[in-house]
Amino acid sequence: MGKKERTEKIELYGRGFELLKAAMADVPPEAMKFKPEPKEWSVHEILIHLADSESNAALRARRLIVEPGGSLMGYDQDVWAAGLNYHDQSIEDALEMTRLARKTTFELLKRQPDDVFSHTVVHPEYAEPYTFDQWIDIYSSHIPGHIEQIRNNVRIWKTK
């Protein structure tokens, strides 16, 4: 990934929380726990997942910066959603966690020299070294991808 593309993706990453907040303005409170299918997530569960995922992403970015060659922790998001009873967790707390993880990591990313972005780590879900560019690709599109999922949930909820 070139410097221009990386900078654009980091900027998108930095806007992620504001994009999420804007999308949430269109979600009726009655639709928050609606699940389109039994194995799919509700908007509530998506928001709690974002808090867990973004806090993990923040730690992964830091490992990539200061411990290249080290290992990352993997996790099964569906096991976390069920085992941590996502519907019993606070949306407000999850939004605040997501906001802070994004804000602090975005500020950190902007201050890194170019050579840091060549760092790699060991990720248990990847056979090859996990690159910082992979991290940027995944997390710059993470919230936008879930915004589409949220919008789809609301569309389906309105037809029920």
FENRA-V626908 format. One record per backbone hydrogen bond with DSSP energy under -1.0 kcal/mol. CO is the residue of the C=O (numbers start at 0). NH is the residue of the N-H. If there is no record, write none. Layout:
# FENRA-V626908
<<CO NH> <CO NH>>
This chain:
# FENRA-V626908
<<1 5> <2 6> <3 7> <4 8> <5 9> <6 10> <7 11> <8 12> <9 13> <10 14> <12 15> <14 18> <15 19> <16 20> <17 21> <18 22> <19 23> <22 25> <23 26> <27 30> <28 31> <30 33> <31 43> <36 39> <41 45> <42 46> <43 47> <44 48> <45 49> <46 50> <47 51> <48 52> <49 53> <50 54> <51 55> <52 56> <53 57> <54 58> <55 59> <56 60> <57 61> <58 62> <59 63> <60 64> <61 65> <62 66> <66 69> <69 121> <75 79> <76 80> <77 81> <78 82> <79 83> <80 85> <81 84> <84 87> <85 88> <89 93> <90 94> <91 95> <92 96> <93 97> <94 98> <95 99> <96 100> <97 101> <98 102> <99 103> <100 104> <101 105> <102 106> <103 107> <104 108> <105 109> <108 111> <112 115> <113 116> <114 117> <115 118> <118 131> <119 68> <120 129> <121 71> <122 125> <129 120> <130 134> <131 135> <132 136> <133 137> <134 138> <135 139> <136 140> <140 144> <141 145> <142 146> <143 147> <144 148> <145 149> <146 150> <147 151> <148 152> <149 153> <150 154> <151 155> <152 156> <153 157> <156 159>>
